[in-house]
Amino acid sequence: MAGKSRMVIALLAGIVIFSAIPNSYAETVDTVDVKIELNTLSDYYVSGDVLTLEPELYNPSSSTHIDNNPSCDYTFEVFKADSSLIFSSENNCRSQIQALEINQEERVELMRQTWDFTDSNGQEIPTGSYLIVVSHSIVDISDAHILQYFGNSTLPNNIELTYNTVDISSNDATAELIQLFIHNPTADKVDLTGLDCNIIIESGLNREIFGNCLNNIQVLHPYENMYVGNHIIDRLWLDSSDNFNLYLTGGSQFQQLNFITPTTSMEQTDDGNQVRPDLQQISYQLTETESNPHLSIMADYHTYTNSQVNDCDLNLLIVNDYGEIHHSDVIDFCQTTTQAFEISPDVSRVKVYDWVLSDEDSCLVDFGKYTIVLEGKQFSKADFFQNIPNDSSRCNDNDMQIDLDNQVAENSLYTTVKITTNKNLRVFSDCTLVVDIIMIDMDDEILQNQFCDYNSGNFFTSPNGIYEIHQKVDLPDEYTASDYIAVTHKVSFEYTSIYSENIYVVSGQMA
């Protein structure tokens, strides 16, 4: 323990009691100025980490005495976001008291305690935000810290963590864009309800965490890919280590990204007099018109710092979620700043680029998710979901073949939609299949069934180029009174296809 302390020890009935009442105690100043201060803690922790507490007592005023329990010095409690208590170290304390003298401006180190992110029952806590409160064992003083914990991922073993790598290097920098996906490689639908998913990319002292990587999606259909996010492996990462690891919290699906090699010549090519644009962040604003939607790409920057720029080039890359560079350009940053406007006393914002989302044939860029990357002094990025579908079939270059098969059995209609394509199959609508059934001779009653558990923006990668949707529609018992049922299917992927069929019924069975 740092600093000097004085204590009187007495033995009573075989119990060690530390007395806190020295003769001079009545003459000391009020202890209200003494503070307990937490050591520096991280804002986030992941499954397998251990939290280390090493707080200090600090006396900013005149010398004083306080009571202290040397068996624990302090207790700590952990609360969930709803303020419910999930853990307390109070049971570690014994009934002991000592008198502790703290001089002016003195700091006294308290004992080291650890917590392994388990609750009072010894169970690992789930992903979430938590409040750690450290309280002195006797004096009514405390300190607190809010942290985010990423618990053990609970994805089933048949769900895969996959990635794309995109080389976004330029003449000035070496970098890789890592795109992350959750993929269902099986022919079965997988229920994700209530599961926890957190992804980590790390190298040396660097760590990037993707929390809630399921994005609240409840179901993954066969061969479905869900885009999670991306990270840029830039010079800061490349210079720190040549080992790059990717895994789910808890250590499952561990993968080494050995294809990334550290930069070797950048130090030799750096020009100390070169000042490139230093961006804080980038954003965008979508302007939709009937014939010409476009995306205004905005950049925030420190006004004074960027007044010193003498190399005005901003490299622009737009990458789709198939890992392809869709568009690239070089922007004259110095020219664009003539139109900048102030958003705070030190920060300005400027439109650096206008991305037109349609071509000369009025066809929109492909539906899907894109990453906008700007390279100045460092890399900045933002994700954009282009969710405006092309209305004209001439703009769709995915040569899909759709076949339907209907079977009626035991008062149910069983439908199989078979889609054959040589490309990835994009999900354009949550309601991918709508089945309308008209019961003839039953006042032409219409039964509509919408299958809306799909995830717009995701895409399918079937191993053989064939994707099948199997759905069941229960028919009312009265359908046997109909001569036939008229079935209409609306299949929505890159465009909506409508198929109709009359199914004749004889004695309750399909003719």
C-alpha positions as CSV (number, residue, x, y, z in Angstrom):
1,M,0.0,0.0,0.0
2,A,1.5,3.4,-1.0
3,G,2.0,6.0,1.6
4,K,2.3,5.5,5.4
5,S,-0.5,4.4,7.6
6,R,-0.8,3.9,11.3
7,M,-3.0,1.3,13.0
8,V,-3.6,-0.1,16.5
9,I,-4.3,-3.8,16.8
10,A,-6.3,-5.4,19.6
11,L,-7.2,-9.0,20.4
12,L,-10.7,-9.6,21.7
13,A,-12.1,-13.1,22.4
14,G,-9.8,-14.7,19.8
15,I,-11.0,-12.4,17.0
16,V,-8.6,-9.9,15.3
17,I,-10.2,-6.5,15.4
18,F,-8.4,-3.4,13.9
19,S,-9.3,-0.4,16.1
20,A,-9.9,2.9,14.3
21,I,-9.8,5.2,17.3
22,P,-6.4,6.6,18.0
23,N,-6.1,9.4,20.5
24,S,-5.6,12.0,17.9
25,Y,-8.7,11.0,15.9
26,A,-11.0,13.6,17.4
27,E,-8.7,16.3,16.2
28,T,-8.6,15.4,12.6
29,V,-10.5,17.2,9.8
30,D,-13.7,16.0,8.2
31,T,-13.1,13.0,5.9
32,V,-15.5,14.3,3.2
33,D,-12.7,15.4,1.0
34,V,-11.1,12.0,0.7
35,K,-12.0,10.3,-2.6
36,I,-11.8,6.8,-4.0
37,E,-10.7,6.8,-7.6
38,L,-10.8,3.8,-10.0
39,N,-7.8,2.8,-12.0
40,T,-8.1,3.2,-15.8
41,L,-10.5,0.6,-17.2
42,S,-11.3,-0.2,-20.7
43,D,-14.7,0.8,-22.2
44,Y,-15.3,-2.8,-23.4
45,Y,-14.3,-6.4,-22.5
46,V,-14.9,-9.7,-24.3
47,S,-15.6,-13.3,-23.2
48,G,-12.4,-14.6,-21.5
49,D,-11.2,-11.3,-20.2
50,V,-10.6,-10.5,-16.5
51,L,-11.4,-7.1,-15.0
52,T,-8.7,-5.9,-12.6
53,L,-9.6,-3.3,-10.0
54,E,-6.8,-1.3,-8.3
55,P,-8.4,1.9,-7.0
56,E,-6.7,4.5,-4.8
57,L,-7.7,6.8,-2.0
58,Y,-6.8,10.4,-2.6
59,N,-6.8,13.2,-0.1
60,P,-6.7,16.6,-1.8
61,S,-6.9,18.5,1.5
62,S,-5.4,18.5,5.0
63,S,-4.2,15.3,6.7
64,T,-6.9,13.2,8.1
65,H,-7.8,9.8,9.5
66,I,-10.5,7.5,8.2
67,D,-11.8,4.1,9.2
68,N,-10.8,1.2,6.9
69,N,-11.6,-2.5,6.6
70,P,-8.2,-4.1,5.7
71,S,-9.8,-7.4,4.8
72,C,-11.2,-5.9,1.6
73,D,-10.5,-2.1,1.5
74,Y,-13.5,-1.7,-0.7
75,T,-16.4,-3.6,-2.3
76,F,-17.6,-3.5,-5.8
77,E,-21.0,-4.1,-7.3
78,V,-22.1,-4.7,-10.9
79,F,-25.5,-3.6,-12.2
80,K,-27.3,-4.3,-15.5
81,A,-28.7,-1.5,-17.6
82,D,-32.0,-1.9,-15.8
83,S,-30.2,-1.2,-12.5
84,S,-30.6,-4.7,-11.2
85,L,-27.7,-6.0,-9.1
86,I,-25.9,-9.1,-10.7
87,F,-22.8,-9.3,-8.6
88,S,-21.3,-8.0,-5.3
89,S,-18.0,-8.6,-3.6
90,E,-19.3,-7.8,-0.2
91,N,-19.0,-11.4,1.0
92,N,-15.2,-11.1,0.6
93,C,-15.1,-8.6,3.6
94,R,-14.7,-9.6,7.2
95,S,-15.5,-7.6,10.3
96,Q,-12.3,-5.7,10.7
97,I,-11.5,-2.0,11.3
98,Q,-8.3,0.0,11.2
99,A,-7.5,3.6,11.5
100,L,-5.8,4.9,8.4
101,E,-4.0,8.3,8.2
102,I,-3.8,10.0,4.9
103,N,-1.6,13.0,4.4
104,Q,-2.5,16.0,2.2
105,E,-2.2,15.2,-1.5
106,E,-1.3,11.6,-0.6
107,R,-2.6,8.6,-2.7
108,V,-3.0,5.3,-1.0
109,E,-3.2,2.2,-3.2
110,L,-6.0,-0.2,-2.2
111,M,-5.9,-4.0,-2.7
112,R,-6.1,-5.6,-6.1
113,Q,-9.4,-7.4,-6.9
114,T,-10.5,-9.1,-10.0
115,W,-13.8,-10.1,-11.6
116,D,-14.2,-12.7,-14.4
117,F,-17.6,-11.4,-15.7
118,T,-19.7,-14.0,-13.9
119,D,-22.8,-13.3,-11.9
120,S,-23.5,-14.2,-8.3
121,N,-24.4,-17.8,-9.4
122,G,-21.1,-18.2,-11.2
123,Q,-22.6,-17.9,-14.7
124,E,-21.1,-15.8,-17.5
125,I,-23.0,-12.6,-18.0
126,P,-24.6,-12.0,-21.4
127,T,-23.6,-9.3,-23.8
128,G,-24.7,-5.8,-22.7
129,S,-23.8,-2.6,-20.8
130,Y,-22.9,-2.8,-17.2
131,L,-22.2,-0.3,-14.4
132,I,-19.3,-1.1,-12.0
133,V,-19.5,0.7,-8.7
134,V,-16.6,0.7,-6.3
135,S,-17.4,1.8,-2.7
136,H,-15.0,2.2,0.3
137,S,-15.5,-0.5,2.9
138,I,-16.6,2.0,5.6
139,V,-16.5,5.7,4.4
140,D,-19.4,6.7,2.2
141,I,-17.4,7.4,-0.9
142,S,-17.6,5.6,-4.3
143,D,-16.5,5.8,-8.0
144,A,-18.2,4.1,-11.0
145,H,-17.5,3.1,-14.6
146,I,-19.8,2.0,-17.4
147,L,-18.5,-0.7,-19.7
148,Q,-19.7,-2.9,-22.6
149,Y,-19.3,-6.6,-22.3
150,F,-19.3,-8.9,-25.3
151,G,-20.3,-12.4,-24.1
152,N,-19.6,-15.8,-25.5
153,S,-21.2,-16.2,-29.0
154,T,-23.9,-18.9,-29.1
155,L,-24.2,-19.5,-32.9
156,P,-24.8,-23.1,-33.8
157,N,-21.9,-25.0,-35.3
158,N,-23.5,-25.2,-38.7
159,I,-23.4,-21.4,-39.1
160,E,-20.2,-20.0,-40.6
161,L,-18.2,-16.8,-40.1
162,T,-16.9,-15.9,-43.6
163,Y,-15.1,-12.9,-45.1
164,N,-14.0,-11.1,-48.3
165,T,-10.7,-9.2,-48.6
166,V,-10.4,-6.3,-51.0
167,D,-7.1,-4.6,-51.7
168,I,-7.6,-0.9,-51.4
169,S,-4.0,0.1,-51.5
170,S,-2.8,3.1,-53.4
171,N,0.6,4.6,-54.3
172,D,0.7,6.2,-50.9
173,A,-0.6,3.4,-48.6
174,T,-1.1,-0.3,-48.2
175,A,-4.5,-1.4,-46.9
176,E,-7.0,-4.2,-47.0
177,L,-10.8,-4.0,-46.6
178,I,-12.2,-7.0,-44.7
179,Q,-15.9,-7.6,-45.2
180,L,-17.6,-9.9,-42.7
181,F,-20.6,-12.2,-43.2
182,I,-22.6,-14.8,-41.3
183,H,-23.4,-17.7,-43.7
184,N,-25.7,-20.6,-43.6
185,P,-24.0,-23.3,-45.8
186,T,-26.7,-25.9,-45.2
187,A,-30.0,-26.8,-47.0
188,D,-32.0,-26.2,-43.8
189,K,-33.5,-23.0,-42.3
190,V,-31.7,-22.0,-39.0
191,D,-33.5,-20.2,-36.2
192,L,-31.3,-17.5,-34.6
193,T,-33.8,-16.3,-32.0
194,G,-32.1,-15.3,-28.8
195,L,-28.6,-16.2,-29.9
196,D,-25.6,-14.0,-29.2
197,C,-23.0,-13.2,-31.8
198,N,-19.9,-11.1,-31.5
199,I,-17.0,-11.0,-33.9
200,I,-13.4,-10.0,-33.2
201,I,-10.5,-9.0,-35.5
202,E,-7.3,-8.6,-33.7
203,S,-3.6,-8.2,-34.3
204,G,-0.9,-7.4,-31.7
205,L,-2.4,-4.6,-29.5
206,N,-5.2,-3.8,-31.9
207,R,-8.7,-5.2,-31.6
208,E,-11.9,-4.5,-33.5
209,I,-15.2,-5.8,-32.1
210,F,-18.5,-6.3,-34.0
211,G,-21.2,-6.7,-31.5
212,N,-24.7,-7.9,-32.2
213,C,-23.5,-9.3,-35.5
214,L,-26.9,-10.9,-36.2
215,N,-28.4,-7.4,-36.6
216,N,-31.6,-8.7,-34.9
217,I,-32.3,-11.2,-37.7
218,Q,-34.3,-14.1,-36.5
219,V,-33.8,-16.7,-39.3
220,L,-31.1,-17.6,-41.9
221,H,-32.5,-19.5,-44.9
222,P,-30.5,-22.2,-46.7
223,Y,-27.3,-20.8,-48.3
224,E,-28.1,-17.3,-47.1
225,N,-25.3,-14.7,-46.5
226,M,-25.8,-11.8,-44.1
227,Y,-23.4,-8.8,-44.3
228,V,-22.2,-7.8,-40.8
229,G,-19.7,-5.0,-41.4
230,N,-16.2,-4.3,-42.4
231,H,-12.8,-3.2,-41.1
232,I,-9.8,-1.6,-42.8
233,I,-6.4,-3.2,-42.0
234,D,-4.3,-0.1,-42.5
235,R,-0.8,1.0,-41.7
236,L,-1.4,1.2,-37.9
237,W,-2.4,-2.5,-37.9
238,L,0.2,-3.6,-40.5
239,D,3.1,-2.0,-38.6
240,S,2.2,-3.6,-35.3
241,S,2.1,-7.2,-36.3
242,D,2.0,-9.7,-39.1
243,N,-0.6,-12.0,-37.4
244,F,-4.2,-11.2,-38.0
245,N,-6.9,-13.3,-36.3
246,L,-10.6,-13.5,-36.8
247,Y,-13.0,-15.3,-34.5
248,L,-16.3,-15.3,-32.6
249,T,-16.2,-14.4,-28.9
250,G,-15.5,-17.5,-26.9
251,G,-12.8,-18.5,-29.4
252,S,-14.9,-20.5,-31.9
253,Q,-14.4,-20.4,-35.6
254,F,-10.8,-19.1,-35.2
255,Q,-9.2,-18.1,-38.5
256,Q,-5.8,-16.6,-39.3
257,L,-5.8,-14.0,-42.0
258,N,-2.3,-14.9,-43.2
259,F,-2.8,-13.4,-46.7
260,I,-2.2,-9.9,-45.3
261,T,1.4,-8.8,-45.4
262,P,2.9,-5.8,-43.6
263,T,4.0,-2.8,-45.6
264,T,7.8,-2.7,-46.1
265,S,8.6,0.4,-48.0
266,M,6.2,3.0,-46.8
267,E,8.7,4.6,-44.4
268,Q,11.1,5.1,-47.3
269,T,8.5,6.8,-49.5
270,D,7.0,9.1,-46.9
271,D,7.5,12.8,-47.6
272,G,7.8,14.8,-44.4
273,N,6.6,17.9,-46.1
274,Q,3.5,16.3,-47.6
275,V,0.3,17.2,-45.8
276,R,-2.8,15.3,-47.0
277,P,-6.4,15.8,-46.1
278,D,-7.2,14.6,-42.5
279,L,-10.8,13.6,-42.3
280,Q,-12.8,13.1,-39.1
281,Q,-15.6,11.1,-40.6
282,I,-17.6,10.7,-43.8
283,S,-21.4,10.6,-44.2
284,Y,-23.9,10.8,-47.0
285,Q,-27.2,12.1,-48.0
286,L,-29.5,10.3,-50.5
287,T,-31.5,12.5,-52.9
288,E,-34.2,10.5,-54.7
289,T,-35.8,11.7,-57.9
290,E,-37.9,9.8,-60.3
291,S,-35.1,9.4,-62.9
292,N,-31.8,10.4,-61.2
293,P,-31.2,9.4,-57.6
294,H,-27.8,10.3,-56.3
295,L,-25.7,10.1,-53.2
296,S,-24.0,13.2,-51.8
297,I,-20.8,12.0,-50.0
298,M,-19.9,14.4,-47.2
299,A,-16.6,14.8,-45.2
300,D,-16.0,16.4,-41.8
301,Y,-12.6,17.8,-41.1
302,H,-10.7,20.1,-38.6
303,T,-10.7,23.5,-40.2
304,Y,-7.3,24.7,-39.1
305,T,-5.4,21.4,-39.6
306,N,-6.7,21.1,-43.2
307,S,-5.8,24.7,-44.0
308,Q,-2.2,23.4,-44.2
309,V,-2.9,20.7,-46.8
310,N,-0.5,20.8,-49.8
311,D,-1.4,17.4,-51.3
312,C,-5.1,17.7,-52.2
313,D,-5.8,14.2,-53.6
314,L,-8.5,12.2,-51.9
315,N,-8.8,8.7,-53.3
316,L,-12.4,7.4,-53.5
317,L,-13.3,3.7,-53.7
318,I,-16.9,2.3,-53.6
319,V,-16.9,-1.5,-52.9
320,N,-20.0,-3.7,-53.1
321,D,-20.7,-6.6,-50.7
322,Y,-19.5,-9.2,-53.2
323,G,-16.0,-7.9,-52.6
324,E,-15.8,-6.0,-55.9
325,I,-14.6,-2.4,-56.5
326,H,-17.7,-0.8,-58.1
327,H,-16.3,2.6,-58.7
328,S,-13.1,4.6,-58.1
329,D,-12.0,8.3,-58.5
330,V,-9.6,10.9,-57.3
331,I,-11.1,14.0,-55.7
332,D,-9.4,17.5,-55.5
333,F,-10.1,18.1,-51.8
334,C,-8.7,21.7,-51.9
335,Q,-11.2,22.6,-54.6
336,T,-14.2,21.2,-52.8
337,T,-13.4,23.0,-49.5
338,T,-14.3,26.3,-51.2
339,Q,-18.0,25.2,-50.7
340,A,-17.5,24.0,-47.1
341,F,-19.7,25.1,-44.2
342,E,-19.0,25.2,-40.5
343,I,-20.7,22.7,-38.2
344,S,-18.8,23.7,-35.0
345,P,-16.1,26.3,-34.2
346,D,-13.3,23.8,-35.1
347,V,-15.0,21.5,-37.7
348,S,-16.2,22.0,-41.2
349,R,-18.2,19.8,-43.5
350,V,-18.1,19.7,-47.3
351,K,-19.6,17.6,-50.1
352,V,-16.7,15.9,-51.7
353,Y,-18.4,13.7,-54.3
354,D,-21.8,13.2,-55.9
355,W,-22.4,9.5,-56.8
356,V,-25.1,9.2,-59.4
357,L,-26.9,5.9,-58.9
358,S,-28.2,5.5,-62.4
359,D,-26.5,5.1,-65.8
360,E,-27.2,6.6,-69.2
361,D,-29.9,4.0,-69.7
362,S,-31.6,5.0,-66.5
363,C,-30.7,1.7,-64.9
364,L,-29.8,1.9,-61.2
365,V,-26.7,0.5,-59.7
366,D,-27.2,-3.0,-58.3
367,F,-29.4,-3.5,-55.2
368,G,-27.2,-4.2,-52.2
369,K,-24.7,-2.9,-49.7
370,Y,-21.7,-0.7,-50.5
371,T,-18.8,0.6,-48.6
372,I,-17.6,4.1,-49.4
373,V,-13.8,4.5,-48.7
374,L,-11.9,7.8,-48.8
375,E,-8.2,7.9,-48.4
376,G,-6.4,11.1,-47.3
377,K,-3.9,11.1,-44.5
378,Q,-5.7,8.0,-43.3
379,F,-8.7,5.9,-44.4
380,S,-12.3,6.8,-43.6
381,K,-15.4,4.7,-44.5
382,A,-19.1,4.5,-44.4
383,D,-21.6,1.8,-45.4
384,F,-24.6,2.5,-47.7
385,F,-27.5,0.2,-48.5
386,Q,-28.7,0.8,-52.1
387,N,-32.3,-0.5,-51.6
388,I,-34.0,1.1,-54.7
389,P,-34.9,-1.7,-57.1
390,N,-34.8,-1.4,-60.8
391,D,-38.4,-1.2,-62.2
392,S,-37.4,-2.2,-65.7
393,S,-36.6,-5.9,-66.5
394,R,-34.1,-4.7,-69.1
395,C,-31.9,-3.4,-66.2
396,N,-31.7,-6.9,-64.6
397,D,-28.8,-9.0,-66.0
398,N,-29.3,-12.0,-63.7
399,D,-30.7,-14.6,-66.1
400,M,-32.9,-16.5,-63.6
401,Q,-35.1,-19.5,-64.5
402,I,-38.0,-20.0,-62.1
403,D,-40.0,-23.3,-62.0
404,L,-42.9,-24.0,-59.7
405,D,-44.4,-27.3,-58.5
406,N,-47.7,-27.6,-56.6
407,Q,-49.0,-30.6,-54.7
408,V,-52.2,-31.0,-52.7
409,A,-52.1,-33.5,-49.9
410,E,-54.0,-33.9,-46.6
411,N,-55.7,-30.5,-46.9
412,S,-52.5,-28.6,-47.6
413,L,-50.9,-27.1,-50.6
414,Y,-47.2,-27.8,-50.9
415,T,-45.2,-25.4,-53.2
416,T,-41.7,-25.7,-54.4
417,V,-40.1,-22.7,-56.1
418,K,-36.9,-23.7,-58.0
419,I,-34.7,-20.9,-59.1
420,T,-31.7,-21.5,-61.3
421,T,-29.0,-18.9,-61.8
422,N,-25.3,-18.6,-62.4
423,K,-25.0,-15.6,-60.1
424,N,-25.7,-14.8,-56.5
425,L,-29.4,-14.4,-55.7
426,R,-30.2,-11.1,-54.0
427,V,-33.1,-10.8,-51.6
428,F,-35.1,-7.6,-52.6
429,S,-38.0,-7.9,-50.3
430,D,-38.8,-9.4,-46.9
431,C,-41.8,-11.0,-48.5
432,T,-40.2,-13.1,-51.1
433,L,-43.2,-15.3,-51.8
434,V,-46.9,-14.5,-51.7
435,V,-49.5,-17.2,-52.4
436,D,-53.1,-16.3,-53.3
437,I,-55.6,-19.1,-53.3
438,I,-59.2,-18.7,-54.6
439,M,-61.6,-21.4,-53.5
440,I,-64.0,-21.8,-56.4
441,D,-67.7,-22.4,-55.6
442,M,-67.1,-21.1,-52.1
443,D,-68.1,-17.5,-52.9
444,D,-64.6,-17.3,-54.5
445,E,-63.0,-17.0,-51.1
446,I,-59.4,-15.7,-51.3
447,L,-56.8,-17.0,-49.0
448,Q,-53.6,-15.0,-49.0
449,N,-50.4,-16.3,-47.5
450,Q,-47.3,-14.1,-47.3
451,F,-43.9,-15.5,-46.4
452,C,-42.1,-12.5,-45.0
453,D,-39.3,-13.9,-42.9
454,Y,-36.6,-13.1,-45.5
455,N,-34.0,-10.4,-45.0
456,S,-33.8,-7.7,-47.6
457,G,-30.3,-7.0,-48.8
458,N,-29.0,-10.5,-48.0
459,F,-28.0,-12.9,-50.8
460,F,-27.9,-16.6,-51.5
461,T,-24.9,-18.6,-52.7
462,S,-26.2,-22.0,-53.6
463,P,-23.3,-24.5,-54.3
464,N,-24.9,-25.8,-57.5
465,G,-26.6,-22.6,-58.8
466,I,-30.1,-23.9,-57.8
467,Y,-32.0,-22.4,-55.0
468,E,-35.3,-23.9,-53.8
469,I,-38.1,-22.4,-51.6
470,H,-40.4,-24.9,-49.9
471,Q,-43.7,-23.6,-48.4
472,K,-46.8,-25.2,-47.0
473,V,-50.3,-23.6,-47.0
474,D,-53.0,-25.2,-44.9
475,L,-56.4,-25.3,-46.7
476,P,-59.7,-25.2,-44.9
477,D,-61.7,-28.4,-44.6
478,E,-64.4,-27.0,-46.9
479,Y,-62.0,-26.9,-49.9
480,T,-63.2,-30.4,-50.9
481,A,-66.5,-28.7,-52.0
482,S,-64.6,-26.8,-54.7
483,D,-64.2,-28.1,-58.2
484,Y,-60.8,-26.6,-58.3
485,I,-58.6,-24.0,-56.6
486,A,-56.9,-21.2,-58.4
487,V,-53.4,-20.5,-57.2
488,T,-51.3,-17.4,-57.9
489,H,-47.7,-17.2,-56.8
490,K,-45.8,-13.9,-56.7
491,V,-42.0,-14.6,-56.5
492,S,-39.9,-11.5,-55.7
493,F,-36.2,-11.4,-56.2
494,E,-34.6,-9.1,-58.7
495,Y,-38.0,-8.6,-60.2
496,T,-41.5,-9.9,-59.3
497,S,-42.7,-12.9,-61.3
498,I,-46.4,-14.0,-61.2
499,Y,-47.4,-17.5,-61.9
500,S,-51.0,-18.8,-62.0
501,E,-52.3,-22.4,-62.0
502,N,-55.7,-24.1,-61.6
503,I,-55.6,-27.2,-59.5
504,Y,-58.7,-29.4,-60.0
505,V,-60.0,-31.4,-57.1
506,V,-61.8,-34.7,-57.2
507,S,-63.2,-36.1,-53.9
508,G,-60.8,-33.9,-51.9
509,Q,-57.7,-34.9,-53.9
510,M,-55.9,-33.2,-56.7
511,A,-57.0,-34.5,-60.1
